[in-house]
Amino acid sequence: VLSLRALFDARGALVPTANGRLAVVVQALRTHPAMRARVEAFVGGADAARAQRAAGERARAGLDALVARGGDAARREAEGRSRVDGGERSEDVVEVVLLAGG
């Protein structure tokens, strides 16, 4: 399992280093046809419903960024999760996780 973090800034835009890191993921998927990629987004805040929506949006944006760089969309999935802990904002993160096929 390979995990890439910090692909987006606080506004939801790809950070400058994201293109190169996403290219590594696309190349790995091309090299290993059984491998899958899952984009996971975690967003925190006091409002769980808002955090869940934002996490889903970030996960889909990460998935779109990956698909835009090539490959088979069927081997990719997106999952957004809220992180609410006592109403305190926690770290927001989008990760791309490579999963072995099988």
Secondary structure, 3 states (H helix, E strand, C coil): CEEECCCECCCCCECCCHHHHHHHHHHHHHHCCCCEEEEEEEEECCCHHHHHHHHHHHHHHHHHHHHHCCCCHHHEEEEEEEECECCECCCCEEEEEEECCC
